């Protein structure tokens, strides 16, 4: 299992990015969460086999139709034990 923290910058808040990311992650079968950050970015913590994690990172560059992704950063992290994939409140 691989866990990655992803930070997405650009026009990613107010465009349905969290809902989109939760749907895509659930379709792929990932565990984890997505949330808006007060700095204007979107953050995700995703856990699953390497190929599924790579798929969400690739998808993060596109985002929903109204998003304008400027940058995607991904770094290895620790599994937090999340069950399923959820959208969390802004932090």
Number of C-alpha atoms within 10 A of each C-alpha: 8 16 22 22 20 20 21 25 19 14 17 21 20 11 15 14 24 25 15 17 24 23 15 18 26 15 10 15 17 23 22 25 23 26 23 22 15 10 9 15 18 25 23 27 25 29 28 18 13 12 10 17 23 15 13 19 20 12 14 23 17 13 22 18 10 14 18 16 17 12 12 17 14 16 10 12 14 12 17 13 9 14 11 14 23 20 18 14 10 13 10
